[in-house]
Amino acid sequence: MQFSVKVTDYQKNLMLNICDLDLLGKTIVQDELKMNISKSYYGEKIIEHDEAKNLLKRASIINMAGKETISLSIKLGIGSENGVKKVGGVPFLIIFNM
């Protein structure tokens, strides 16, 4: 599985935007809500599973989209099913570890 990521230093914290690669560039629609999984937000680099695990473990702020991404974060004990929200059937999760 491959993931698309953008890594940013935000107020001395590692901020990770990560999504399933197949979502990159798609627009998710539910009712009146439209969410763009944009290359500018998620698409700096394509990475493999092991690098994704490493980044998820190191990041303080994580914005996630996609079944594989969120499943990996839950397996690592970083995310929780309780925080997952779905838009148009696509799961999203935000984590803050300050």
Stockholm file with secondary structure:
# STOCKHOLM 1.0

chainA/1-98         MQFSVKVTDYQKNLMLNICDLDLLGKTIVQDELKMNISKSYYGEKIIEHDEAKNLLKRASIINMAGKETISLSIKLGIGSENGVKKVGGVPFLIIFNM
#=GR chainA/1-98 SS CEEEEEEEEETTEEEEEEEEGGGTTCEEEETTEEEECCHHHHCSEEEEHHHHHHHHHHCSEEEEESHHHHHHHHHTTSCCGGGCEEETTEEEEEEECC
#=GC SS_cons        CEEEEEEEEETTEEEEEEEEGGGTTCEEEETTEEEECCHHHHCSEEEEHHHHHHHHHHCSEEEEESHHHHHHHHHTTSCCGGGCEEETTEEEEEEECC
//
